[in-house]
Amino acid sequence: MRYYNIVLPLVKEGRSAWPWVLGLTAFIIYQANGRLIPTQDAIPARLLPLTLLYQIHQGRLDYAGFFGPSESPPPYAFRRVGRHVFSVYSPLTGLLAVPVYALGLPVVGHGPNGPLILEKTTAALIAAATVTVIGFVLARMVRPATAVLGTLIAAFGTSLWTIASQSLWQHGPAALFAGLGLLGLCGAPSPRRALLVGLSAGLAIWARPTGVVTALALGYGTFRWSARHLIWFGAGMLPGVICAVGYNLWAFGLPFGGYQMPG
């Protein structure tokens, strides 16, 4: 009860600043350790902004410039296709990092530590944005103090802190789009909201193949919410699904991309 007595005056009905405050707080705490979790899984997203912004062939999703001759096998997150090297993973996480790199590299410099700093910053931003979205979702579902407590648990008691905020894994964007989909369901049914839910579901699939589970859950939620708006949900999903399959076909000639190729 003491918790509610302290928090309730700060988050009365109709006030919506607290999810932003918790998101900012989470961002600061996520950055506090000042380091990344080393993982090869994050290399594609770390390098993609550099590929798009600074490589000789700007604007290409090709990592060949970062690796040696064709005889040298790239890290496991990549596959060679002829003279090109493409990421097995979706480019969406790296694309989300491009604005941060574009603004941040002139500040932190182009040395070996610059991309690492910006990777950590981007991962923390995505995870903190997810915290804010969760706050807005819970604020529409439960009493304010309970919403704050639930958001704090999500921010600091789940893998948002331990995984998603620490490197540019696919987990962060997948969680963000799942949260945005739930936010779209928090309101009166409308074509616009159903499109938002569908767009979030499609982007969750593009962010990570297991986003299919998120999409199915959001689709079922839309059906229970308003079955007649399912067509808008499906229309909203199309951009993300087309981008996911389109990248795989363009880079690898296979609908499931590098996952269908031997390592």
C-alpha positions in Angstrom: 0.0 0.0 0.0 2.8 2.4 0.7 4.0 2.1 -2.9 0.6 3.1 -4.2 0.4 6.0 -1.7 3.7 7.3 -3.0 3.2 6.8 -6.7 -0.5 7.4 -7.2 -0.3 11.2 -6.9 2.4 11.3 -9.6 0.4 9.4 -12.2 -3.2 10.5 -11.9 -5.7 9.6 -14.7 -5.2 11.8 -17.7 -1.5 12.4 -17.1 0.8 10.7 -19.6 4.3 12.1 -18.9 5.5 9.2 -16.7 6.1 6.7 -19.4 8.5 9.2 -21.0 10.2 9.7 -17.7 10.6 6.0 -17.1 11.9 5.5 -20.7 14.5 8.2 -20.2 15.5 6.8 -16.8 15.8 3.3 -18.4 18.0 4.8 -21.2 20.4 6.3 -18.7 20.6 3.1 -16.6 21.0 0.9 -19.7 24.0 3.1 -20.7 25.6 3.1 -17.3 27.9 0.1 -17.7 29.5 1.8 -20.7 30.2 -1.4 -22.6 28.7 -3.9 -25.0 28.0 -7.6 -24.5 30.4 -9.1 -27.1 28.6 -11.2 -29.7 28.9 -11.9 -33.3 25.2 -11.8 -33.6 25.3 -8.0 -33.5 28.0 -7.5 -36.1 25.6 -7.1 -39.1 23.6 -4.4 -37.4 26.8 -2.7 -36.1 28.4 -2.5 -39.6 25.3 -1.8 -41.7 25.2 1.9 -41.0 28.8 2.2 -41.9 28.2 0.2 -45.1 25.3 2.5 -46.1 26.9 5.8 -45.1 30.6 5.5 -45.8 31.5 2.6 -48.0 32.6 3.2 -51.6 29.4 1.7 -52.9 27.1 3.6 -50.6 23.5 2.5 -50.2 24.2 -1.2 -50.6 23.4 -3.9 -48.1 26.7 -5.7 -49.0 29.4 -6.3 -46.4 32.1 -7.5 -48.8 34.2 -4.5 -48.1 34.6 -5.6 -44.4 35.9 -9.1 -45.2 38.9 -10.6 -47.0 39.2 -12.6 -50.2 36.4 -15.0 -51.2 38.4 -17.9 -49.8 38.1 -16.5 -46.3 34.8 -17.5 -44.5 33.0 -14.6 -42.9 31.6 -14.8 -39.4 28.6 -17.1 -39.0 26.1 -14.3 -39.2 27.0 -13.8 -42.9 26.9 -15.8 -46.1 28.9 -15.3 -49.3 26.9 -15.0 -52.5 29.4 -14.8 -55.4 31.5 -11.6 -54.8 29.0 -10.3 -52.2 28.6 -10.9 -48.5 25.1 -10.5 -47.0 23.8 -10.8 -43.5 21.7 -13.9 -42.6 19.8 -11.6 -40.2 17.3 -9.0 -41.2 18.7 -5.6 -42.0 16.0 -3.8 -40.1 17.9 -3.5 -36.8 20.9 -1.9 -38.7 18.6 0.4 -40.6 17.1 1.7 -37.3 20.7 2.5 -36.3 21.5 4.6 -39.3 20.2 8.0 -38.0 22.1 7.5 -34.7 25.3 6.7 -36.6 24.8 9.6 -39.1 24.4 12.1 -36.2 26.9 10.5 -33.8 30.0 9.6 -35.9 31.0 13.2 -36.3 30.9 13.5 -32.5 32.5 10.2 -31.4 34.9 9.9 -34.4 35.5 7.2 -36.9 38.0 5.2 -34.9 37.4 1.6 -33.7 35.5 2.7 -30.6 33.1 5.0 -32.4 30.8 2.3 -33.9 30.8 0.4 -30.6 29.6 3.5 -28.7 26.9 4.2 -31.2 25.8 0.5 -31.2 25.3 0.7 -27.5 23.5 4.0 -27.7 21.1 2.7 -30.4 20.4 -0.5 -28.5 19.7 1.4 -25.4 17.4 3.9 -27.3 15.4 1.1 -28.8 15.0 -0.7 -25.5 14.1 2.6 -23.7 11.5 3.3 -26.4 10.0 -0.1 -25.7 9.8 0.8 -22.0 7.9 3.9 -22.9 5.5 2.1 -25.1 4.9 -0.6 -22.4 4.1 2.3 -20.0 1.5 3.7 -22.4 0.0 0.2 -22.9 -0.3 -0.5 -19.2 -1.6 3.0 -18.5 -4.6 2.1 -20.6 -5.2 -1.3 -19.0 -4.7 -1.0 -15.2 -4.7 1.5 -12.4 -1.8 4.1 -12.7 0.4 2.9 -9.8 0.1 -0.7 -11.1 1.0 0.5 -14.6 4.2 2.1 -13.2 5.2 -1.0 -11.3 4.6 -3.2 -14.3 6.6 -0.9 -16.5 9.5 -0.9 -14.0 9.4 -4.7 -14.0 9.5 -4.8 -17.8 12.4 -2.3 -17.8 14.6 -3.8 -15.2 13.3 -7.3 -14.5 13.4 -8.7 -18.1 15.8 -9.2 -20.9 15.1 -5.7 -22.1 17.9 -4.7 -19.7 20.1 -7.7 -19.8 20.0 -8.4 -23.6 18.1 -6.0 -25.8 19.8 -2.8 -24.4 23.3 -4.2 -24.4 24.0 -4.9 -28.1 22.2 -4.6 -31.4 20.5 -7.9 -31.3 17.2 -8.4 -33.1 15.5 -8.7 -29.7 15.1 -4.9 -29.2 13.2 -4.0 -32.4 11.1 -7.2 -32.1 10.0 -6.2 -28.6 9.4 -2.6 -29.7 7.1 -3.6 -32.5 5.2 -6.1 -30.3 4.6 -3.2 -27.8 3.4 -0.9 -30.6 1.0 -3.5 -31.8 -0.4 -3.9 -28.3 -0.7 -0.1 -28.0 -2.7 -0.1 -31.2 -5.2 -2.5 -29.6 -5.7 -0.2 -26.6 -8.6 1.9 -27.9 -11.8 1.9 -29.9 -11.6 -0.2 -33.0 -10.9 1.7 -36.2 -9.2 1.1 -39.5 -6.3 3.4 -38.6 -5.6 1.5 -35.4 -6.0 -1.9 -37.1 -3.4 -0.7 -39.7 -1.0 0.2 -36.9 -1.4 -3.2 -35.3 -0.8 -4.9 -38.7 2.1 -2.7 -39.5 3.7 -3.5 -36.1 3.1 -7.3 -36.7 4.7 -7.1 -40.1 7.7 -5.2 -38.9 8.1 -7.7 -36.0 8.4 -10.4 -38.6 10.9 -8.4 -40.6 12.9 -7.7 -37.4 13.2 -11.4 -36.4 11.7 -14.6 -37.9 10.1 -15.5 -34.6 8.1 -12.4 -35.0 5.6 -14.7 -36.7 4.5 -15.7 -33.2 4.0 -12.0 -32.3 2.0 -11.5 -35.5 -0.3 -14.4 -34.8 -0.9 -13.1 -31.3 -1.7 -9.6 -32.6 -3.9 -11.1 -35.3 -5.9 -13.0 -32.7 -6.1 -9.9 -30.6 -7.4 -8.0 -33.5 -10.0 -10.7 -34.2 -11.2 -10.5 -30.6 -11.0 -6.7 -30.7 -13.0 -6.3 -33.9 -13.2 -9.1 -36.5 -14.4 -6.7 -39.2 -11.1 -4.8 -39.0 -8.9 -7.9 -39.8 -8.7 -6.8 -43.4 -7.0 -3.6 -42.3 -4.7 -5.6 -40.0 -3.7 -7.8 -43.0 -3.1 -4.7 -45.2 -0.9 -3.2 -42.5 1.2 -6.4 -42.3 2.1 -6.3 -46.0 5.0 -3.8 -46.0 6.9 -5.7 -43.3 6.3 -9.1 -44.8 7.2 -7.9 -48.3 10.4 -6.3 -47.0 11.4 -9.5 -45.2 10.8 -11.8 -48.1 12.0 -9.3 -50.6 15.4 -8.9 -48.9 15.9 -12.7 -48.7 15.0 -13.2 -52.4 17.2 -10.3 -53.5 20.2 -11.2 -51.4 20.0 -15.0 -51.4 17.4 -16.0 -54.0 15.6 -17.9 -51.3 12.4 -17.0 -49.4 14.0 -17.7 -46.0 17.3 -16.2 -47.0 20.6 -17.2 -45.5 18.8 -19.5 -43.0 18.3 -21.9 -45.9 22.0 -21.9 -46.8 24.8 -24.0 -45.2 26.9 -22.1 -42.7 
